[in-house]
Amino acid sequence: MTIDVRPATVFEDVATVIGPKNPESSVCFCLSYRIPSRENVALRGSERAERVRRLMDEEGPIGVLAYDGDDAVGWAAVAPRTRTHFATFRKIPHVDDLDAWSLWCFRVRPGHRKKGVMHSLIDGAVSFAKEQGAPAIEGYPVDNGDARVDLTMAYVGTRRLFESAGFVKAADTESVLSGFRRVLMRREL
């Protein structure tokens, strides 16, 4: 399998990877760290999809997609930290005043997992942020050591994944996900 990672410019491909199976669902579409919490909780069904379309219209690509041929098989959310909740999230510190970008959510479609797609996504997100002029990129993965991470909480990635892509631990956080402390991993660009 040859994976090609591109900026997420095609809404239908974004929806294929991060849209919920149930179109009336009130979850996913990777909005929880992008829009105000009250708005995120209130959006239902097709309203969530329309909000993603508006974000894409306003900002352009709001992440990157991994493709296997013409099929969108993976997603990584990446954006300037100032456009995310990480700009004000008290449990995850800022290490300096650089206008760093945040990389916080991964999704690989069933049937494509355990084939290196996550590694391609993180590399593609780094390249995209660098092309957009980001001075640094941060991720907030779980520090799980060798312990298994519940699949529903693996969306933040693991410390080992980020280290394999050249990120280094920049800070501890107060954020805990699925029983694991999250760490701030950073890569200077």
C-alpha positions in Angstrom: 0.0 0.0 0.0 1.3 3.4 -1.0 0.0 6.2 1.1 -0.2 9.8 -0.1 -1.0 12.5 2.4 -2.6 15.8 1.2 -4.2 18.8 2.7 -7.9 18.1 3.5 -9.6 20.2 0.8 -12.4 17.8 -0.3 -15.3 17.8 2.2 -16.6 14.4 1.0 -13.3 12.8 1.8 -13.1 14.5 5.2 -16.7 13.2 5.9 -15.7 9.7 4.8 -13.0 9.5 7.4 -14.2 11.5 10.4 -18.0 11.7 9.8 -20.1 9.6 12.1 -21.6 6.4 10.8 -25.0 7.6 12.0 -25.7 10.9 10.2 -27.9 12.1 13.1 -25.0 11.7 15.6 -23.9 14.5 17.9 -20.3 13.4 17.9 -17.1 13.5 15.9 -16.3 15.5 12.8 -13.3 16.5 14.9 -15.0 19.7 16.2 -14.4 19.4 19.9 -11.1 21.2 19.9 -12.0 23.7 17.1 -15.2 25.4 18.1 -16.7 26.7 21.3 -17.8 23.9 23.6 -21.3 25.2 23.9 -21.7 25.2 20.1 -20.0 21.8 19.8 -22.5 20.2 22.3 -25.5 21.9 20.6 -24.7 20.7 17.0 -26.6 17.6 15.9 -26.6 15.5 12.7 -26.2 17.4 9.5 -25.4 20.6 11.4 -22.1 19.1 12.4 -21.2 18.4 8.8 -22.3 21.9 7.7 -20.1 23.4 10.4 -17.1 21.5 9.1 -17.9 22.8 5.6 -18.0 26.3 6.9 -14.6 25.9 8.7 -13.1 24.6 5.4 -14.6 27.5 3.5 -13.3 30.0 6.1 -9.8 28.5 6.7 -9.0 26.2 3.8 -7.6 22.8 4.8 -8.3 22.0 8.5 -6.2 18.9 8.5 -4.6 16.4 6.3 -5.9 13.2 4.7 -4.1 10.0 3.9 -5.1 8.4 0.6 -4.6 4.8 -0.7 -5.1 5.5 -4.4 -8.3 7.5 -4.6 -9.6 6.3 -1.3 -9.4 8.5 1.8 -8.2 6.2 4.6 -6.9 8.5 7.3 -7.1 11.9 9.0 -5.0 14.1 11.1 -6.3 17.5 12.5 -3.6 20.2 12.3 -4.0 23.9 12.6 -2.4 26.9 14.3 -2.8 26.5 18.0 -4.4 30.0 18.1 -7.4 28.5 16.2 -7.9 25.7 18.6 -8.9 25.2 22.3 -5.2 24.5 23.0 -4.7 28.2 22.9 -6.6 28.5 26.3 -6.7 24.9 27.6 -5.3 25.2 31.1 -4.3 21.5 31.4 -1.8 21.7 28.5 0.9 24.4 29.0 2.4 26.7 26.4 6.2 26.2 26.4 7.0 29.6 24.8 5.4 32.4 22.7 6.1 30.8 19.3 3.0 30.6 17.1 3.1 26.8 17.2 0.7 24.6 15.3 -1.3 21.8 17.1 -1.6 18.2 15.9 -4.3 16.5 18.0 -6.5 14.0 16.3 -5.9 11.0 14.2 -8.3 8.6 12.6 -7.6 5.6 10.4 -10.5 3.7 8.8 -11.0 0.1 9.6 -9.3 -2.2 7.1 -6.3 0.2 6.8 -5.0 0.1 10.4 -1.6 -1.4 11.4 -0.3 -0.5 7.9 1.7 2.6 8.8 -1.0 5.1 8.0 -0.5 6.9 11.3 3.2 7.4 10.6 2.3 8.8 7.1 -0.3 11.1 8.7 2.1 12.6 11.2 4.8 13.2 8.6 2.2 14.7 6.3 0.9 17.0 9.0 4.4 18.2 9.8 5.1 18.9 6.1 1.8 20.8 5.8 2.4 22.9 8.9 6.0 23.7 7.6 4.7 24.7 4.2 2.2 27.1 5.9 5.1 28.7 7.7 4.7 27.2 11.2 7.8 27.6 13.3 7.0 24.5 15.4 4.3 21.9 15.7 3.0 20.3 18.9 1.1 17.1 19.7 -0.6 16.1 23.0 -0.4 12.3 22.9 -0.8 9.8 25.8 2.3 8.6 27.5 1.3 4.9 27.7 4.7 3.2 27.6 3.9 -0.4 26.4 0.4 -0.4 27.8 -2.5 -0.8 25.3 -4.6 2.3 24.7 -8.4 1.9 24.2 -9.1 2.3 20.5 -11.7 5.0 21.1 -9.1 7.1 23.0 -6.1 6.4 20.6 -7.2 9.4 18.5 -4.5 11.6 20.2 -1.7 9.3 19.3 1.0 8.0 21.6 4.3 9.4 22.8 6.2 6.7 20.9 4.4 7.6 17.6 5.5 11.3 18.0 9.0 10.3 19.0 9.3 8.2 15.8 8.5 11.4 13.8 11.2 13.4 15.5 9.2 15.1 18.2 10.6 15.5 21.7 8.9 15.8 25.0 8.7 19.5 25.8 6.4 19.4 28.9 4.3 17.4 31.1 0.6 18.2 31.2 -2.3 17.9 33.6 -4.5 16.3 31.0 -5.3 12.6 31.4 -7.0 10.5 28.8 -8.2 6.9 29.3 -6.1 6.7 32.5 -2.8 7.9 30.8 -1.2 11.2 31.3 -0.8 13.3 28.1 2.6 14.9 27.3 3.3 17.9 25.1 5.5 16.7 22.3 7.1 19.3 20.0 9.1 19.5 16.8 10.8 22.7 15.7 10.4 23.4 12.0 
